[in-house]
């Protein structure tokens, strides 16, 4: 019986096979977090071995949806844990399984599919940490430039609501309240902007006290639309994290 016939018999119509260069592509019912279909591939690697792999698609997907191109130590540890849990090896950026002919090929396809899904799910963990990691970078920057600041300061708005401001920066002539806008995706960027707009509107009375309101965009991630900047311009001064010297100049200005 041919491998595709085995897969069809053991996994049913949810998994379909088609030729793909030197491999056979198996379309799975699993999805990446953005809705793309997870495909795995197999080929016979000799008389006795079949290799099942994702051809590197899982790590490519994760890399394209994170802020930095290089994997951090935490990311590498999470990926290693996924491979260990599912009995999969990481070889030249590819998730891979090697099984002997006659063993349960369908089980290998399922294990590799689940490993691909778990690797992609690391994105949720990284996205929740995106804002925190950027504010840590901003804190390091302010310390390096010898700019005095308080972090996570509470400010009472006109509505009676208390807002947590990322940084209260102190300069000789004027202090600034700084909110950092960071997001791991375009989908969540809109909510970040709306929250900061609401906060600055409620705290607009502080401008009369010569306190500068600053919206610091992490524009190293291509998730912002022009309208996001325009929406905040009437309420605050706009700064871009990709231009650190300009950020310093703004925060030290009278």
N, C-alpha and C positions, 0 to 999 in steps of 0.2 A: 504494500500500500504506500502511495506517495505521501510526503510530509503534509501537503495541503489537505489531502484527504483525511489524514490523521487528525489534523487540527479541526477541520470541519466536523468530523465525527465526534470529537471529544469536547469542543467548545461551542459548536453550533454556528448559526448564521451571523452572530454578532461580530465574529472575526472573519475577515475576508483576505484572500491571498492574491497577489499580482506580481509580475516580474519587476525587478528593479536592478538594472545593471547586472553585477555578479551575484546579487542577492535576490531573495524573494521577500517582498514587503508584506507584512501582516498589518492590516488596518484594525485597530482595537476599538472597543467602545469607550475607552478612557479618554479624558480630556485634560489638557493643560488648563491652568486657571483662567486664561483669556479665551477659552473655548476651542482652541486648536486641537485637532485629533492627535492622539499619541500613536505613532506607528513604530513597530519593531521589525527587525529584519533577521533572516537566517540564511545560512548557506552551509553546505556540506564541506567540511575542512579535511577531508580524507576519507578513508574507507570506513572509519569507525566513529568519527566525531562530527557533530553538528554544532555550529556556533550561532547563538542567538544574541543580537546586539541592538542598541538604539542608534548606532553610527554617530554618536556624539550629540544627538538632537536635544537630549534633556539638559545637558550643561550649556549648550548654545542658547536654549530658551531662557534658562536662569540668568545667564550672563547678559542677555539682551534686555532683561527686565530689572536689572539692578543698577545702582548708581555708579558703581566703579567697575571697570573691566576686569580687575584682578580679584581673585577669590581671597577673602580674609581667612585667618586661621580658624575662626568660628565656622565659616561656611565649609571649609575643608573637613572639619570635624563632623559636621552634620551630614555631609555627603558620605564620609567613611562609615558613619553609623548606619545610614540607609543600606549601603552595600553589605555591611556585616549582617544586618537583620534579615536581608533577603537572599543572602548567599550569592551575591553578584560581585564580580571584580570590576575595578576601574582600570581600563587599559587605553592609554593614549587619548584620554578624554571621553572614551566610550564606555558605557555600561555593557557588560558582556557576560554570557553564560555559555559554558561548553558542556554538552551532554553527549553521552554515547548513543549511537543508533540503537533503537529498540527501547530506550528509556522513555519516560513520559514527556514528549515534546510539548504537549499542551501545558503541562505544569511549568515548564521552563518559560514558555511565552507569558504565562500569567505572572510568574515571579518577576520577570524583567519589566513587564508593563507596570506592575505595582511599584517597583523601584523607580521607574521613570516618573511616575505620579508623585511619589514621596520626595524626590529631588526637586521637582517643580514646586511642590508645596513649601519648600524652604523660603520661597519668595514672600509668603505671608509673614514669616518670622522676621525677615529682613525689612519688609515694608513697615512693620510696626515700630522698628527701631530707627527708621530713617531720620525723623525729626530729632530724636535724642542724639544721634551721632553727629548731626550737623551743629546742634547747639553746643555740643562738647568741643567741636572744632572752633566755633566762634569764641568760646570761653578761653581756649588755648591761645587764639589769636589776640584777644584783648590783653591777656596776661603778658604775652610776648611783646606787645607794643606798649606795655606799661600804662594801660588805660584802666582806671579803677572802675569796678562794676559790682553790682549786687545781682544775684541770679534768682529767678522765680519769685519776683516781688509781687505782692498783692496790692491791687489798686481798686478803690471803690468808685463805681460808675455813677452817673446821674440817676440811673434807674434803681440804684440800691444793690445792684449785682456786683459781686467781687470778681475781678479779672486777674488771672495770673499772667504777668508779663515776663517774657524770657529774660530780659536784661534791663537793669537800670544803670546806665552808664554815666559816670561823673566826669565832667571836664571843668577846667578852671572858670570858664565863662557861663556854661550852660549844661544842664544835664539832659539826657535823652532816654526815652523808653523805647526799647527795641523788641519787636516781635519777629521771630524767624519763621519764614514760610518755606517748608520743605515737604516734599511728597514723593512717594515711590511710583506714582502713576498719574496719568492725566485724569483718570476717573475720580481719584480722591482729591486732586488739586483744587477743584471747585469748592469743596467743603472747607478746605483750609482757608481759602480766600474769604469766603462768607463769614467764617468765624472771626477772622482778624478785622474785617470791615465792621462787624457788629461791635467788637471791642473798642476800636478807635472811635466809632461814633459815640459810644457811651462815655468815653473818656475824653471827648473833645474839649471839655472845659479846662483840661490841664494845659492846653496850648496858651490860654490866657495867663498862665503862671510861668511862662517862658520855658516850659518843658517841651522839648522836641520829640515828636512821635515819628518813629522810623520803622518802615516795613522792609526787612532784609530778606530778599528772595534768594534761595539757593538755586541759581540759574545754571549750575553745573549739570542739572538734570533737565532735559528738554520736555517739561511737562506743563509749562505755563503758556497761556494765550495772551495776546496783546491786551485783551479786555481785562485780564486779571490785574495788570499794572495800572490801567486806566481807572479801574474801580477804586484803587487805593490812593491814587495821586491826590484827590481833593482832601483826603483825611490825614495823610502822612507824607513824609519824604521817602522816596524810593531808593533803596540801595541794592546792589547786586554782589553776591558773594564771590563771583568770578573776578571782581575788581577790588581787591583788599585795600589797596592804597587809597582809593576813593572812599571806601568805608571808613578808614581811619580819619581822613580829612574831614568827612562829614561829622563824625562823632566829636572831633576836637574843635570844630568851628564855633565861633561865638554866636 
